[in-house]
Amino acid sequence: MNMLIAEYDYDVDIAVQREEEREIALQEGIAQGEAKGFSLGIAQGKLEGFSDGSYQKALETAKTMLAMHYPLEDICKICGLSEAEIEKL
């Protein structure tokens, strides 16, 4: 009966284990980074959405004030818009 017995190499075994651990740690790090990036992206998107909404509301208010013949200077102060922005309306 002829049997092959593989020779155990401790150094190779440790190297393989370390490589597997590195790969697991890398995948965990990537997953954590993606989750954090996603959360930050959502928060930034909300802030930009609120900012855009506030700006649109200021433009609507300025249009109404123009229709009511408010002075341009008053519209600028109340709405927080520049004269150039209001003149574009």
N, C-alpha and C positions, 0 to 999 in steps of 0.2 A: 504494500500500500504506500503510495507516494503522496505526501501531504505538503502543501506549501504553507508556510507560516510567515506572515509578514513581520518584519522586524519593527518594533515600536521605537520611534525616535521622539524623545521627550521634547527637544527643541522645536521640532517640526509641529508637534501637537500644540505647544504653547503659541507658536507663531500663527497657526490656523485659528486658535481660539481668540487671540488678540485681533486678528483681522475681522473675524465675525463680530466681535464686540465693537470694533470701530464702525463697521457697517450699520449695526443696530443704532449706535449713538448718532451716526450721521443722519439716518432716516428719522430718528426722534427729533433731532435738531431742525431738520427741514420742516417737519410737521409743525413744530412749535413756531418756527419763523413764519410759516404760511398763515397759521392761526392769528398770530400777532399782527401781521401785515393786513390780513382781512379785516380785523377789528379796527385798526387805524384807518383803513380805507373807508370803512362805513362811517366812522366818526367824522372824517374829513368831508365826506360826501354830504353828511347832514349839515355840517357848518356851511358848506358852500350853498346848499339848498336854502337854508335860512337866509343867508346873505343875499342870494338872488331874489328870494321872495320879498325881502325888505326893500330891495332896490326897485322891484316892480311896483310895490305898493307906493313908494315915494313918487314914481313916475305917474301913477294913476291919480294920486292926490294933486300933483302939480298940474295935470291936465284939467282936473276939475277946477282948480283955482284959476287957471288961465281962462277957462270958460266963464268964470264969475268975475273976470277982469281985476283980479288982485294985482298989485304992483309986482314986478319981476323980483325986486329986492326982497319983498316979503315971502314970496314963494321959495326963493333960495334959502332963506333963514328957516322957514318952517319945514321944508322937505329935506334940507341938507344936500341939495343938488347945486351944481354950478350953473351959471347963466347959460353956458354953452349947451349943457344937457337939456335945459328947459327950452331953449330956442329950437332944438331939434324936434321938439314935440309939435 
